[in-house]
């Protein structure tokens, strides 16, 4: 009874932390009906899987609150084996020129009139929140990847591929594509629903295989859309050992 249920010969990761952000109640751009549900359900599922979830979850955050949460979470990640940041909300790619960050997540107080540097939070900053973790660093962005945040979809997601060494970044949709907020009457976005289902079925799967399953499920759930929504993974993990999401 005292032996951990760990089929593979993998070190049992002790310390797991997550920051789950759900932005839906936007003041100046279109609201998203499911982002808060997604954040609540993902936070609940990660907590059940043994994570300490900061903010539990952090809902409808202004830029100042997001910046403070990321800074506080960095400290927690430094003492952890696994650190996850999950973001649900509007996202956008802004052309800022040169080698500057082009991918941004959008706080609820952002106005289309704002300068992006003053009003949004860069994906690079989200990545910095998980960087101090010892073993597995994961950033999940369920947001649009195009440059139109006026719609009720999650930004048509203007994100270019961005990743850092020894980190995994998961986008809920492909570059320049829309991330669906969910059909009428649904509680979750297709991507969040796919994640929750996969975590229930395969909690001990290596993250690379796990998110492969999430990708497949998301495509299946959006097959009536033309084209279906296809999540994208940037995997820069040096470990060849299995890295499970849950203990």
C-alpha positions as a Python dict, from the first residue, in 0.01 Angstrom:
ca = {
    (1, 'X'): (0, 0, 0),
    (2, 'X'): (293, 234, 65),
    (3, 'X'): (451, 175, -275),
    (4, 'X'): (365, 452, -521),
    (5, 'X'): (153, 342, -815),
    (6, 'X'): (420, 408, -1073),
    (7, 'X'): (438, 147, -1348),
    (8, 'X'): (745, 290, -1517),
    (9, 'X'): (1084, 315, -1357),
    (10, 'X'): (1053, 691, -1317),
    (11, 'X'): (1152, 899, -1018),
    (12, 'X'): (835, 1006, -839),
    (13, 'X'): (826, 1383, -873),
    (14, 'X'): (743, 1531, -539),
    (15, 'X'): (672, 1896, -587),
    (16, 'X'): (423, 2000, -857),
    (17, 'X'): (295, 2354, -893),
    (18, 'X'): (56, 2518, -1138),
    (19, 'X'): (-66, 2867, -1217),
    (20, 'X'): (-401, 2857, -1399),
    (21, 'X'): (-530, 3184, -1545),
    (22, 'X'): (-875, 3229, -1700),
    (23, 'X'): (-960, 3566, -1856),
    (24, 'X'): (-1315, 3603, -1987),
    (25, 'X'): (-1474, 3921, -1854),
    (26, 'X'): (-1298, 4170, -2081),
    (27, 'X'): (-1382, 4537, -2034),
    (28, 'X'): (-1303, 4671, -2383),
    (29, 'X'): (-1298, 4369, -2616),
    (30, 'X'): (-1532, 4072, -2662),
    (31, 'X'): (-1601, 3856, -2357),
    (32, 'X'): (-1529, 3481, -2361),
    (33, 'X'): (-1795, 3267, -2199),
    (34, 'X'): (-1590, 2954, -2127),
    (35, 'X'): (-1244, 3078, -2024),
    (36, 'X'): (-1339, 3095, -1655),
    (37, 'X'): (-1503, 2750, -1663),
    (38, 'X'): (-1192, 2609, -1826),
    (39, 'X'): (-962, 2762, -1565),
    (40, 'X'): (-1179, 2635, -1278),
    (41, 'X'): (-1204, 2283, -1419),
    (42, 'X'): (-834, 2259, -1511),
    (43, 'X'): (-732, 2392, -1167),
    (44, 'X'): (-960, 2134, -1002),
    (45, 'X'): (-819, 1851, -1215),
    (46, 'X'): (-457, 1950, -1150),
    (47, 'X'): (-525, 1981, -777),
    (48, 'X'): (-672, 1630, -780),
    (49, 'X'): (-357, 1516, -963),
    (50, 'X'): (-136, 1641, -680),
    (51, 'X'): (-55, 1996, -785),
    (52, 'X'): (-45, 2303, -565),
    (53, 'X'): (-252, 2545, -774),
    (54, 'X'): (-174, 2912, -721),
    (55, 'X'): (-469, 3151, -733),
    (56, 'X'): (-687, 2841, -762),
    (57, 'X'): (-760, 2952, -1031),
    (58, 'X'): (-665, 3312, -1110),
    (59, 'X'): (-969, 3460, -1285),
    (60, 'X'): (-1018, 3781, -1485),
    (61, 'X'): (-679, 3929, -1414),
    (62, 'X'): (-567, 4280, -1496),
    (63, 'X'): (-218, 4329, -1631),
    (64, 'X'): (-91, 4429, -1288),
    (65, 'X'): (-243, 4120, -1126),
    (66, 'X'): (-102, 3892, -1397),
    (67, 'X'): (245, 4040, -1356),
    (68, 'X'): (229, 3996, -977),
    (69, 'X'): (102, 3637, -1009),
    (70, 'X'): (379, 3542, -1251),
    (71, 'X'): (644, 3690, -1023),
    (72, 'X'): (509, 3506, -717),
    (73, 'X'): (480, 3182, -913),
    (74, 'X'): (845, 3198, -1021),
    (75, 'X'): (941, 3162, -655),
    (76, 'X'): (717, 2857, -616),
    (77, 'X'): (853, 2702, -937),
    (78, 'X'): (1209, 2733, -808),
    (79, 'X'): (1126, 2485, -530),
    (80, 'X'): (934, 2248, -759),
    (81, 'X'): (1010, 1957, -990),
    (82, 'X'): (722, 2035, -1225),
    (83, 'X'): (574, 2377, -1303),
    (84, 'X'): (278, 2442, -1532),
    (85, 'X'): (129, 2772, -1644),
    (86, 'X'): (-211, 2737, -1812),
    (87, 'X'): (-369, 3039, -1978),
    (88, 'X'): (-723, 3056, -2117),
    (89, 'X'): (-837, 3383, -2271),
    (90, 'X'): (-766, 3617, -2558),
    (91, 'X'): (-424, 3601, -2721),
    (92, 'X'): (-274, 3790, -3009),
    (93, 'X'): (33, 3820, -3224),
    (94, 'X'): (150, 4177, -3256),
    (95, 'X'): (424, 4281, -3491),
    (96, 'X'): (671, 4458, -3266),
    (97, 'X'): (969, 4442, -3498),
    (98, 'X'): (1301, 4264, -3469),
    (99, 'X'): (1365, 3992, -3215),
    (100, 'X'): (1112, 4130, -2968),
    (101, 'X'): (829, 3914, -2836),
    (102, 'X'): (540, 3889, -3082),
    (103, 'X'): (308, 3662, -2885),
    (104, 'X'): (94, 3818, -2616),
    (105, 'X'): (-179, 3710, -2378),
    (106, 'X'): (-442, 3970, -2304),
    (107, 'X'): (-541, 4090, -1953),
    (108, 'X'): (-906, 4186, -1892),
    (109, 'X'): (-827, 4559, -1871),
    (110, 'X'): (-654, 4569, -2211),
    (111, 'X'): (-790, 4823, -2456),
    (112, 'X'): (-733, 4804, -2834),
    (113, 'X'): (-602, 5160, -2800),
    (114, 'X'): (-329, 5049, -2556),
    (115, 'X'): (30, 5012, -2659),
    (116, 'X'): (92, 4637, -2643),
    (117, 'X'): (399, 4684, -2422),
    (118, 'X'): (189, 4865, -2162),
    (119, 'X'): (-134, 4669, -2192),
    (120, 'X'): (-56, 4302, -2262),
    (121, 'X'): (167, 4027, -2117),
    (122, 'X'): (425, 3861, -2342),
    (123, 'X'): (440, 3486, -2386),
    (124, 'X'): (807, 3516, -2295),
    (125, 'X'): (702, 3639, -1952),
    (126, 'X'): (467, 3341, -1909),
    (127, 'X'): (757, 3112, -1997),
    (128, 'X'): (978, 3283, -1741),
    (129, 'X'): (732, 3176, -1470),
    (130, 'X'): (811, 2805, -1517),
    (131, 'X'): (1181, 2837, -1603),
    (132, 'X'): (1313, 2781, -1246),
    (133, 'X'): (1146, 2436, -1209),
    (134, 'X'): (1386, 2143, -1185),
    (135, 'X'): (1245, 1875, -1415),
    (136, 'X'): (940, 1962, -1624),
    (137, 'X'): (848, 2311, -1743),
    (138, 'X'): (521, 2343, -1928),
    (139, 'X'): (326, 2639, -2069),
    (140, 'X'): (-22, 2579, -2212),
    (141, 'X'): (-197, 2857, -2404),
    (142, 'X'): (-562, 2815, -2502),
    (143, 'X'): (-596, 3137, -2698),
    (144, 'X'): (-627, 3249, -3056),
    (145, 'X'): (-323, 3284, -3271),
    (146, 'X'): (-420, 3556, -3513),
    (147, 'X'): (-429, 3930, -3478),
    (148, 'X'): (-800, 3995, -3437),
    (149, 'X'): (-919, 4013, -3077),
    (150, 'X'): (-1255, 4173, -3148),
    (151, 'X'): (-1434, 3840, -3196),
    (152, 'X'): (-1588, 3606, -2940),
    (153, 'X'): (-1339, 3340, -3041),
    (154, 'X'): (-1019, 3342, -2839),
    (155, 'X'): (-831, 3582, -3049),
    (156, 'X'): (-776, 3445, -3389),
    (157, 'X'): (-458, 3343, -3249),
    (158, 'X'): (-170, 3540, -3389),
    (159, 'X'): (103, 3334, -3229),
    (160, 'X'): (427, 3240, -3398),
    (161, 'X'): (614, 2939, -3272),
    (162, 'X'): (807, 3032, -2963),
    (163, 'X'): (983, 2803, -2720),
    (164, 'X'): (1280, 2778, -2488),
    (165, 'X'): (1527, 2503, -2420),
    (166, 'X'): (1415, 2227, -2186),
    (167, 'X'): (1057, 2342, -2192),
    (168, 'X'): (734, 2238, -2358),
    (169, 'X'): (489, 2493, -2494),
    (170, 'X'): (145, 2374, -2603),
    (171, 'X'): (-81, 2594, -2815),
    (172, 'X'): (-448, 2500, -2846),
    (173, 'X'): (-443, 2583, -3217),
    (174, 'X'): (-204, 2633, -3509),
    (175, 'X'): (-21, 2951, -3600),
    (176, 'X'): (-252, 3222, -3735),
    (177, 'X'): (-559, 3017, -3644),
    (178, 'X'): (-867, 3062, -3427),
    (179, 'X'): (-905, 2882, -3094),
    (180, 'X'): (-1267, 2789, -3040),
    (181, 'X'): (-1431, 2901, -2715),
    (182, 'X'): (-1684, 2617, -2732),
    (183, 'X'): (-2017, 2554, -2896),
    (184, 'X'): (-2347, 2690, -2770),
    (185, 'X'): (-2432, 2527, -2439),
    (186, 'X'): (-2084, 2379, -2384),
    (187, 'X'): (-1899, 2444, -2059),
    (188, 'X'): (-1545, 2416, -2193),
    (189, 'X'): (-1343, 2497, -2501),
    (190, 'X'): (-1276, 2188, -2718),
    (191, 'X'): (-909, 2196, -2617),
    (192, 'X'): (-981, 2220, -2242),
    (193, 'X'): (-1240, 1942, -2271),
    (194, 'X'): (-982, 1726, -2451),
    (195, 'X'): (-721, 1797, -2181),
    (196, 'X'): (-961, 1712, -1897),
    (197, 'X'): (-1067, 1388, -2066),
    (198, 'X'): (-707, 1283, -2135),
    (199, 'X'): (-596, 1362, -1779),
    (200, 'X'): (-875, 1141, -1647),
    (201, 'X'): (-783, 853, -1879),
    (202, 'X'): (-402, 875, -1893),
    (203, 'X'): (-271, 1072, -1593),
    (204, 'X'): (61, 887, -1586),
    (205, 'X'): (143, 917, -1955),
    (206, 'X'): (462, 1093, -2061),
    (207, 'X'): (373, 1456, -2142),
    (208, 'X'): (473, 1421, -2505),
    (209, 'X'): (234, 1127, -2554),
    (210, 'X'): (-25, 1289, -2328),
    (211, 'X'): (-52, 1607, -2535),
    (212, 'X'): (-47, 1398, -2851),
    (213, 'X'): (-368, 1247, -2714),
    (214, 'X'): (-506, 1593, -2632),
    (215, 'X'): (-428, 1705, -2987),
    (216, 'X'): (-607, 1405, -3139),
    (217, 'X'): (-911, 1457, -2915),
    (218, 'X'): (-928, 1831, -2999),
    (219, 'X'): (-923, 1757, -3372),
    (220, 'X'): (-1197, 1497, -3322),
    (221, 'X'): (-1411, 1743, -3123),
    (222, 'X'): (-1380, 2013, -3390),
    (223, 'X'): (-1404, 1793, -3699),
    (224, 'X'): (-1722, 1971, -3811),
    (225, 'X'): (-1529, 2297, -3837),
    (226, 'X'): (-1352, 2357, -4165),
    (227, 'X'): (-1067, 2304, -4098),
    (228, 'X'): (-1072, 2142, -3751),
    (229, 'X'): (-870, 2298, -3469),
    (230, 'X'): (-522, 2142, -3448),
    (231, 'X'): (-315, 2206, -3134),
    (232, 'X'): (57, 2257, -3180),
    (233, 'X'): (337, 2150, -2948),
    (234, 'X'): (685, 2296, -2922),
    (235, 'X'): (883, 2025, -2746),
    (236, 'X'): (1230, 2112, -2626),
    (237, 'X'): (1277, 1850, -2357),
    (238, 'X'): (1623, 1699, -2326),
    (239, 'X'): (1509, 1415, -2098),
    (240, 'X'): (1459, 1083, -2274),
    (241, 'X'): (1299, 942, -1959),
    (242, 'X'): (920, 950, -1936),
    (243, 'X'): (794, 1274, -1781),
    (244, 'X'): (443, 1210, -1647),
    (245, 'X'): (206, 1497, -1581),
    (246, 'X'): (63, 1338, -1267),
    (247, 'X'): (239, 1131, -1000),
}
